[in-house]
Amino acid sequence: MATATPAVDERIAQTSTLTRLLKRPEIGALVAAIVLFAFFALTTDAFATASGASTWLRGASTIGIMAVAVALLMIGGEFDLSAGAITGFTGLVVGILTTEYGLNVWAAMLVSLALALLVGMINGILVMKTGLPSFIVTLGTFFVLQGIDLAGTKALIGQVAIQGMSNVPFYDSAKSVFGRTIQIGDLNLYVSVLWWIAVTVVATWILMRTRVGNWIFAVGGAQQSARQVGVPVFATKVGLFMGTAFAGWLVGMLLLFSTSTVQSNTGVGQEFIYIICAVVGGCLLTGGYGSAIGAALGALIYGMANQGIVYSGWDNNWLRAFLGAMLLGAVLLNEWVRKRAEAAR
């Protein structure tokens, strides 16, 4: 007796494996990371060694933490140009409170975290209440923080850098959480890499497995429609700005306790690198689309390129040209992928 062939519902589009892969925001960054690693591994002697890997992983980790947080904010349809300044601001707060006023280092870190979250909340409230572009609001915050970091620090301690952190009480316990290295064979793995992985995992879980993740995609893709179906747009966007501020605090602590010092210009100029990493990882500048894993891969690409150029003996200024080309290429690739995915529906 012949077996009946199951009927095919013509309303269901048949999608190839290649098309499904292309729909993933991070696929372009993954391919680029593999190609870049292979290039520097084959053309330089030190890049693929344990010491070389520990160096570019360390550089990528702090950029990656911020890139992931910025990616979530961009998926939600907003930008934060104060993200870089917050890293220096939080480190300076801890340094001043401990070295000048004798505050316990853990208490100083809590004060610093509270101030960072307050800055993020103010950014979010101003953007939502005024309707101004987040680009403008956070640019203003950037200059305010930069002025505080420079003029405020100089007024309080007479200089623009914090020294002597290693002598404050409980410094060693904080360093074990934010500044130590872990020996794995010949590889010196900085703890910032573990924080980077943890932040990426949590952000991915939020985006892909929680209601909040659905809200983030919704407010970035169609804010008015999201509001009409009951998505808490105000709380979601303010929360995203606070999330970026939290990441800035975390990076500030990682930098502070790994070097035992902080400069007033720490983090300044890094905000565009975070955005570039997020875009390379698949985030659209228009919001509503992106990936935390992609942003982490974008930071990995930056870290490998930054160190690979040094190992190759090239002029360091070529990194800026590489970043510009990488941004343009990512924008064009993301647009092509988006159109291809829409055409396949």
C-alpha positions in Angstrom: 0.0 0.0 0.0 1.5 3.3 -1.1 2.4 5.8 1.7 0.6 9.2 1.3 3.0 12.1 0.7 2.4 14.8 3.4 0.8 17.9 1.9 3.1 21.0 1.8 1.5 24.2 3.0 2.3 26.8 0.3 1.9 29.6 2.8 5.1 28.5 4.6 8.2 29.9 2.9 11.0 27.4 2.4 14.2 28.9 3.6 17.7 27.5 2.7 20.4 27.0 5.4 22.5 29.7 3.8 19.7 32.2 4.0 19.1 31.3 7.7 22.8 31.9 8.4 22.8 35.2 6.6 19.9 36.3 8.7 22.1 36.0 11.8 23.5 39.5 12.6 26.8 38.2 13.8 27.7 35.9 10.9 29.7 38.7 9.0 31.7 39.5 12.1 32.5 35.8 12.7 33.8 35.4 9.2 35.9 38.6 9.5 37.3 37.5 12.8 38.4 34.2 11.4 40.0 35.8 8.3 41.8 38.4 10.4 43.2 35.9 12.9 44.4 33.7 10.0 46.1 36.7 8.3 48.0 37.9 11.4 48.8 34.3 12.5 50.4 33.6 9.2 52.2 36.9 8.7 53.6 37.5 12.2 55.5 35.2 14.6 54.1 36.5 18.0 50.4 37.0 17.2 49.2 33.4 17.7 51.5 32.7 20.7 50.1 32.5 24.2 51.7 35.9 25.2 50.4 37.5 22.0 46.9 36.1 22.5 46.8 37.3 26.1 47.6 40.8 24.9 45.0 41.2 22.2 42.4 39.4 24.3 43.0 41.8 27.1 42.6 44.8 24.8 39.5 43.3 23.3 37.8 42.5 26.6 37.3 46.0 28.0 36.2 47.3 24.5 34.0 44.2 24.3 32.1 44.8 27.5 31.2 48.3 26.4 30.4 47.2 22.9 27.9 44.7 24.1 26.1 47.2 26.3 26.2 49.8 23.5 24.8 47.1 21.1 21.8 46.6 23.3 21.2 50.3 23.4 21.5 50.6 19.6 19.1 47.7 19.1 16.8 49.8 21.3 17.2 52.6 18.8 19.5 54.9 20.8 23.2 56.0 21.1 25.3 56.9 24.1 28.3 59.1 23.4 29.1 59.5 27.1 29.9 55.8 27.4 33.7 56.3 27.2 33.8 59.3 29.6 31.9 57.2 32.2 34.7 54.7 32.5 37.2 57.4 33.5 34.7 59.2 35.7 33.9 56.0 37.8 37.6 55.2 38.2 38.4 58.7 39.3 35.6 58.7 41.9 36.9 55.5 43.5 40.5 56.8 43.4 39.7 60.2 45.0 37.4 58.7 47.7 40.0 56.1 48.7 43.3 57.9 48.4 42.2 61.4 49.5 39.4 60.8 51.9 40.2 57.3 53.2 37.0 55.6 52.3 36.9 51.8 52.1 37.5 50.8 48.6 34.3 48.7 48.3 32.2 51.5 49.7 33.9 53.9 47.2 33.0 51.4 44.4 29.4 51.4 45.5 29.3 55.2 45.5 30.9 55.2 42.0 28.3 52.7 40.8 25.4 54.7 42.1 26.7 57.8 40.4 27.2 56.0 37.1 23.6 54.6 37.2 22.4 58.1 38.0 24.1 59.5 34.9 22.6 56.7 32.8 19.2 57.4 34.3 19.5 61.1 33.6 20.5 60.4 30.0 17.5 58.1 29.5 15.0 60.5 31.2 16.2 63.5 29.2 16.0 61.6 25.9 12.4 60.3 26.6 11.0 63.4 28.2 12.4 66.0 25.7 12.3 64.0 22.6 15.8 65.1 21.6 18.0 62.7 19.8 20.1 60.6 22.1 23.2 61.6 20.1 22.7 65.2 21.3 21.8 64.5 24.9 24.7 62.1 25.5 27.1 64.4 23.6 26.3 67.0 26.2 26.8 64.5 29.0 30.1 63.6 27.5 31.4 67.1 27.8 30.0 67.5 31.3 31.8 64.4 32.5 35.0 65.3 30.6 35.0 68.7 32.4 34.4 67.1 35.8 37.1 64.5 35.1 39.7 67.2 34.2 38.8 70.4 36.2 37.1 68.6 39.1 39.9 66.2 39.7 42.5 69.0 39.5 40.5 71.2 41.9 40.3 68.4 44.5 43.7 66.9 44.4 45.8 69.3 42.4 46.6 66.9 39.5 44.8 65.0 36.8 45.8 61.4 37.7 45.3 59.2 40.7 48.3 57.5 42.2 48.9 55.2 45.2 45.8 53.0 44.8 47.8 49.9 45.8 48.2 51.4 49.3 44.5 51.8 50.1 42.7 49.4 52.5 41.1 46.3 50.9 42.8 47.0 47.6 44.0 43.5 47.2 40.5 42.0 47.6 39.2 44.3 44.9 42.1 43.5 42.7 41.4 39.8 42.9 37.9 40.4 41.4 38.8 43.1 38.9 42.5 43.1 38.2 44.1 39.7 38.6 45.5 37.4 35.9 44.9 33.6 35.7 47.7 31.4 34.5 46.4 28.7 32.1 49.5 26.9 30.8 51.5 29.6 29.0 48.5 31.9 28.7 48.1 34.8 31.1 44.4 35.2 31.0 43.2 38.6 32.5 40.1 38.5 34.5 38.6 41.2 32.3 38.2 38.4 29.6 36.0 36.4 31.9 33.9 39.5 32.7 33.6 40.1 28.9 32.4 36.5 28.4 30.0 36.8 31.3 28.5 40.1 30.1 28.1 38.7 26.5 26.3 35.6 27.8 24.0 37.6 30.0 23.2 40.1 27.3 22.5 37.3 24.8 20.2 35.6 27.3 18.3 38.8 27.9 17.9 39.5 24.1 16.9 36.0 23.1 15.2 34.4 26.1 13.4 37.1 28.1 10.5 39.4 27.7 12.8 42.4 28.2 14.7 41.3 25.1 11.5 41.4 23.1 10.8 44.9 24.4 14.3 46.0 23.3 13.8 44.8 19.8 10.3 46.3 19.7 11.2 49.8 20.9 14.1 50.0 18.5 12.2 48.7 15.5 8.9 50.6 16.0 8.6 52.6 19.1 5.1 53.9 18.6 3.7 50.5 17.7 5.5 49.0 20.7 3.8 51.6 23.0 0.4 50.8 21.5 0.7 47.1 22.3 1.7 47.7 25.9 5.5 47.7 25.8 6.9 49.9 28.6 8.9 52.1 26.3 10.0 54.6 28.8 11.3 52.1 31.4 13.0 50.0 28.7 15.0 52.8 27.2 16.0 54.3 30.6 17.0 50.8 31.6 19.2 50.5 28.5 21.0 53.8 29.3 21.5 52.6 32.8 22.9 49.3 31.5 25.4 51.2 29.4 26.4 53.2 32.5 26.8 50.0 34.5 29.1 48.6 31.8 31.1 51.9 31.9 31.5 51.4 35.7 32.6 47.8 35.3 35.2 48.7 32.7 36.3 51.6 34.9 37.0 49.2 37.8 38.8 46.7 35.5 41.1 49.4 34.2 41.6 50.9 37.7 42.6 47.7 39.5 44.6 46.2 36.6 46.9 49.3 36.5 46.5 50.8 40.0 46.1 54.2 38.4 43.6 56.3 36.4 44.0 59.3 34.2 41.4 62.1 33.8 41.2 61.3 30.0 40.7 57.6 30.5 38.0 56.4 28.1 37.7 59.6 26.2 37.5 58.9 22.4 36.6 55.3 22.9 32.8 55.8 22.4 33.1 55.7 18.7 35.0 52.4 18.8 32.2 50.9 20.8 29.7 51.9 18.2 32.0 50.6 15.4 32.3 47.2 17.1 28.5 47.0 17.5 27.9 47.9 13.9 30.5 45.4 12.7 28.7 42.9 14.9 25.5 43.4 12.9 23.7 46.3 14.7 21.7 48.6 12.4 22.1 52.3 13.0 18.3 52.5 12.7 17.7 50.1 15.6 15.6 47.0 16.0 18.3 44.6 14.8 21.6 43.3 16.2 23.4 40.8 18.4 25.4 40.9 21.6 27.6 38.1 20.3 28.2 40.1 17.2 29.3 43.1 19.2 31.7 40.9 21.2 33.1 39.6 17.9 33.4 43.2 16.7 35.5 44.0 19.7 37.6 40.9 19.1 38.3 42.1 15.6 39.4 45.4 17.0 41.6 43.8 19.6 43.3 41.6 17.0 43.8 44.4 14.5 45.2 46.7 17.2 47.8 44.3 18.3 48.3 42.6 14.9 49.4 45.9 13.4 52.0 46.3 16.1 53.3 42.8 15.7 53.5 43.4 11.9 55.7 46.5 12.4 53.2 48.8 10.7 52.6 52.4 11.6 50.0 52.5 14.4 48.0 55.1 12.6 46.9 52.5 10.1 44.5 51.3 12.8 42.3 54.4 12.2 42.1 53.7 8.5 41.2 50.1 9.3 38.4 51.1 11.6 37.0 53.4 9.0 37.1 50.8 6.3 35.6 48.2 8.8 32.7 50.5 9.6 31.9 51.3 6.0 32.2 47.6 5.0 30.0 46.5 7.9 27.3 49.0 7.1 27.2 47.9 3.5 27.2 44.3 4.4 24.4 44.7 7.0 22.3 46.5 4.5 22.8 43.8 1.9 22.0 41.0 4.4 18.9 42.8 5.5 17.6 43.2 2.0 18.4 39.6 1.1 16.6 38.4 4.3 13.6 40.5 3.5 13.5 39.2 -0.1 13.6 35.6 1.1 10.5 36.0 3.2 
